[in-house]
Amino acid sequence: MKKFADVIVPLPIPGQYTYAVPLELEEKVCAGIRVIVPFGKKKYYTAIVTRVHEDAPAGYDTKELVEILDKKPILLKRQYDFWQWIADYYLCTLGDVYKAALPSGMKLESETLVVVNPDYEAESPLTEKEQLVLDTLSRDTGLCINQLEKITGIKNLLPVINKLLEREAIYIKEELKRSYKPRTEVFVRLAETIKSETDLHQLFDTLNRAPKQLAALMKYVELSGWVRPGCFLKEVSRKTLLQKANITSSILSGLVEKHILELYHQEVGRLAKGTIDTMPLNPLSDAQQKAYDEIVQAFASKPVCLLHGVTSSGKTELYIHLIEQAIRAGKQVLYLLPEIALTTQITERLRRVFGNRLGIYHSKFPDAERVEIWQKQLSEDDYDVILGVRSSVFLPFRRLGLVIVDEEHENTYKQQEPAPRYHARNAALVLASIFGAKTLLGTATPSIETYYNAIHGKYGFVQLTERHRQIQLPEIEVVDIKELARKKRMTAQFSPLLLQKIREALEQKEQVILFQNRRGFAPMIECRTCGWVPKCKNCDVSLTYHKGLNQLTCHYCGYTEPVPTSCPACGGTELVSRGFGTEKVEDSIKELFPEARIARMDLDTTRTRTAYEKIISDFEEGETDILIGTQMVSKGLDFDRVSVVGILNADSMLNYPDFRSYERAFQLMAQVAGRAGRKEKRGLVILQTKQPDLPLIHEVVTNDYARMFQEQTEERSLFRYPPFYRLIYVYLKHRKQEVLDQAAGLMANVLRQGLGERVLGPDQPPIARIQTLFIKKIVVKVEQQASLSKVRAYLRQVQRMIVEDERFRSLIVYYDVDPM
């Protein structure tokens, strides 16, 4: 019987595709491996096999698989179940999940040009086809696969291209982009002709006249531990031998030419090797031990537990003890953090205890490293603990026993663009349930939904109310900047009290954190004469002014333009900045405290992993006096010498058109405040606001989470918001406003027929055009008791009906389930 394979292609298309399996590949094909498939007229993609069967598909002729890339599955059964849940729950395709899950080095794609590598030197003979392809390419600057197939006359060129890629004889501009190459190194060994100690001693005698070659050979024998033929040898790299024997490469080449030594290539991983000296666990304090026992007890009856612990109560220490217990039981642990900045700090603490049993996984790592971690997780020598950001939920696990979601309230756990728009906390709960593992959610300021589930008995609930070593919570002083501005007593963005406290901290060699949740120099510039404001040409937003780059940037589509010298509307030359971002704060602080060492931590200064690490380690080691940052600085970072924290403008967080703005403002301010006062001294937080009488400001000052929770849940129950209702946002996008209005109106009406009052809209979101596309939004509110799967099925059905309409062919429809 002929075999067929169902595959996922890395494209946002519904369903899976079936391909015929060629006879010669039938033995090798199985579920979970990567294969190369033709798709469309002339394109090739790396697909993943999900099922091998003998049912020929009806209705279309199947194409054949071209090549198999793996000997063993890289997608495990439970991972595939998890992918299916994500695609179903978050209303996206399996192709979307595949694209998000796998590092790009594992996805070969067919696009454009193949180019010859001018530095390539053949180490072994090429096949006739390989030589023909190389000769053809060397006469040209680059050809696409279709042209190569025509010129060479070779059918099914992909395997040949693949082999040449592996040899690094060619490389790809875009065509079949194999971005991951294993790292190889040249090693040295004795030639096979040397069979005994006698042979070796004879060589020593013959090399008497070449003392440097003799020294090199003796150094090799010493480094490799060669005692007799067949003994276990240590591998010696060419580089090590040249260094240790203090010889040049020509001396080594001489030994190779005399057939005494041989060179060979070996793959070496990029991941940390060797053993790391580890330390025993720190003992827990009484309060921590009590919380630990309660968590273990909660896990006996419930799969999920919330740990509500005030800032710096030592939650990380508790996690370390729970990880140790899981590893002892032979289980793996996934430790999720919301921000790459945090992994930098916590890595050190975990490495000290778990050494090389710990793997780190996030997007600031080079792709090649992420590929190696993925492959290591599939091997027998996998990591016991993975520390990572949201994408690490996709890694292959085989014995997952515990998932820790630290700072579970953070909105950075939610993926915004592109699909799948998953929430890593909720996805981690499902992943854990697939493995029968336990999940611990830890935070000082729980999300309202999580807290609601905990106090209503769905989750276990443990509280840790005292800070470690009895450190007091910081004192929070509220400053009314509206009144100060009226009296002209503000200096730039700083109140007199904040400046005085910064000065005192600097005099006492203490550190300061200033928080402003907006990057750039100023949110906008404006003409003082006519009020003209530069807008993005692709989006309905004003451009943000970045002084350091002297340019205006759109933070939605990335469009940039130089700062105009005069107003294009009236010709006036007085262009002034309005509002302020972290860059402007940095400028002002440098003027006010020229002697202070200042660093800024926002998206613009932390583009790379090393930039993150440097900013944090400099601050930790006291190299920086004042750290200015966006919400990155609020996330669980521990610094011992921070005595003053300034929240420069609390109102920018509150005045945001979103039902979560109060909850989020409370969380952000409480978390930023928690960075103050460590070790021996109570910290001080200066909270600048124009609305000091708001109840929320009082709740932040008194750290009254329960009060904030009560007020917010009363309001949300009234207006049908989470945790009482589930939300799904439906977004429609089109280049033409009138087509969009028509489609959105029609879709909302059809949805109302099936879902009634649960449907609101369509409305324009706060930013109604992004990247030249106009946007409409429909809100669906589903009560907790209703069947969400039926709602999702109905949404898909209506979407199909709309996009199949001739008028709306280029309409984009997508969903945001459980939006943040």
Salt bridges, closest charged atoms under 4 A:
ASP6 OD2 - ARG51 NE 3.23
ASP6 OD1 - HIS53 NE2 2.84
ASP55 OD2 - ARG51 NH2 3.95
ASP55 OD2 - HIS53 ND1 3.92
GLU64 OE2 - LYS2 NZ 3.93
ASP70 OD1 - ARG34 NH2 2.93
ASP81 OD1 - LYS77 NZ 2.74
ASP88 OD2 - ARG792 NH2 3.28
GLU111 OE1 - LYS43 NZ 3.25
GLU123 OE2 - HIS265 NE2 3.32
GLU130 OE1 - ARG167 NE 3.64
GLU166 OE2 - ARG178 NH1 3.45
GLU222 OE1 - LYS219 NZ 3.30
GLU262 OE1 - ARG189 NE 3.13
GLU294 OE2 - LYS290 NZ 2.98
GLU317 OE1 - ARG349 NH2 3.32
GLU324 OE2 - ARG328 NH1 3.67
GLU339 OE1 - LYS635 NZ 2.74
ASP367 OD1 - ARG370 NH2 3.43
GLU369 OE1 - ARG609 NH1 3.69
GLU372 OE2 - ARG270 NH1 2.99
GLU380 OE2 - ARG398 NH1 3.56
ASP381 OD2 - LYS376 NZ 3.06
ASP382 OD2 - ARG398 NH2 3.22
ASP382 OD1 - ARG399 NH2 3.01
ASP384 OD1 - ARG399 NH2 3.07
GLU408 OE1 - ARG425 NH1 2.85
GLU410 OE2 - HIS409 NE2 3.59
GLU410 OE1 - LYS635 NZ 3.48
GLU417 OE1 - ARG421 NH2 3.18
GLU449 OE2 - ARG660 NH2 2.48
GLU483 OE2 - ARG486 NH2 2.62
GLU483 OE2 - LYS487 NZ 3.68
GLU504 OE1 - LYS501 NZ 3.72
GLU510 OE2 - LYS681 NZ 3.13
GLU526 OE2 - ARG578 NE 2.92
ASP540 OD1 - ARG769 NE 3.39
GLU574 OE2 - ARG528 NH1 3.22
GLU583 OE1 - HIS546 ND1 3.91
GLU586 OE2 - LYS590 NZ 3.44
GLU586 OE1 - ARG600 NE 2.70
ASP587 OD2 - LYS547 NZ 2.64
ASP602 OD2 - ARG600 NH1 2.84
ASP604 OD1 - ARG519 NH1 2.74
ASP604 OD2 - HIS546 ND1 3.50
ASP604 OD1 - ARG607 NH2 3.23
GLU613 OE2 - ARG609 NE 3.76
ASP618 OD2 - LYS614 NZ 2.86
ASP625 OD1 - ARG597 NH2 2.96
ASP638 OD2 - ARG349 NH1 3.64
ASP638 OD1 - ARG678 NH1 2.64
ASP640 OD1 - LYS679 NZ 3.24
GLU663 OE1 - ARG660 NE 3.91
GLU663 OE1 - ARG716 NH2 2.70
GLU711 OE2 - ARG707 NE 3.33
ASP741 OD1 - LYS776 NZ 2.90
GLU783 OE2 - ARG758 NH2 2.90
ASP805 OD2 - ARG807 NH2 2.64
GLU806 OE1 - ARG809 NH1 3.94
ASP816 OD1 - LYS414 NZ 2.87
